[in-house]
Amino acid sequence: MDTSTHIVMGVGLAGLATLDPNVSSSPYMATAVLATTLVASNAPDFDTILKLRNNAVYIRHHRGLTHSLPALLLWPFIVSGGLMLFFQDAYWPTLLLWAAISVFLHVFVDIFNAYGTQALRPVTNRWIALGVINIFDPVIFGAHIAGILLWIFGVPPGPTFAVIYFLLIFYYLWRYSQKQQVVRQARNIHPTASHIFVLPTIRWHKWHLVIRTPDMLYVAQSKNRVIHFFESYTFDPIPNDPVMQAARSDKNLAAFLSFSPTYRWEMEATDEGGYEVRFVDLRYRSNGYYPFVAIVKMDAQMNIVTSYTGWVYSEETLRKKLKIIT
């Protein structure tokens, strides 16, 4: 989920924590738990600092180690132990409990996005992305805001957020059933499809799709339970030739391939006598343009001259970024 949602979820969990007698009986403990749930609800995303290095490092590692099984165990101790420095009279087991709940919920809800997490690392480094909930969901965010407002106006927060989280369970189940319906519709149209990638949008009735058959890739959209097709591309596996192998040694392209499950690629000679290799992620389509890309430029000897991976929304912007990196 996005940062704003994780923040309101931190507040919501602090409200839910008031059902704990150790919290409800002490304003001091209530404040300590609020600080704990706010920090713990955002702790797994502290790896956002990797953006300061470069996009390749960020894309390859964001929601990786910090969302892994060891992290689920370590973050609660780190957060609760750190906050004990500021709340020295707090009951530490309670802070540890709500830190653990907050961290677990953060990683759990991230699994339902299209981006996903490596939540089972080190058992497996596979990205787990259920593609059910958009990275920002107005229902989830709005439910928390409503609960916070009721809390401000004097409604007991414990029962309020208990009801909110109970109802959100059914919301998640409903969204999952909606996605499965889209998958079934797509498979009815293309029964030979080997993979059907479905991405949620901020609108309930709209989903992005990429359908992969043995020979083709179809980019489509499901809107109001009707599938509309946009583009189709021949499905060509990545060739094992010297140019492509040289390009795949680049850190930016390697990061892209570690993250993107469905893409198309282009390889062409440049006017300067070198080569340009480009990959575009077909899951993300915006106004007919695919903004998540990786591009590698090489000279005639297949030495990498410049490369980039990330989000760009025009060819002009991409060319500018390549010149800056060079």
Salt bridges, closest charged atoms under 4 A:
ASP45 OD2 - HIS6 NE2 3.87
ASP45 OD1 - HIS67 NE2 3.44
ASP45 OD1 - HIS106 NE2 3.33
ASP47 OD1 - HIS62 ND1 2.84
ASP110 OD1 - HIS6 NE2 3.34
ASP110 OD1 - ARG63 NH2 3.53
ASP110 OD2 - HIS67 NE2 3.14
ASP110 OD2 - HIS106 NE2 3.06
GLU231 OE2 - ARG285 NH2 2.86
GLU266 OE2 - ARG264 NH1 2.59
GLU276 OE2 - ARG278 NH2 3.52
GLU276 OE1 - ARG319 NH1 2.95
ASP281 OD2 - ARG283 NH2 2.84
GLU315 OE2 - ARG278 NH2 2.77
GLU315 OE2 - ARG319 NE 3.06
GLU316 OE2 - LYS320 NZ 3.47
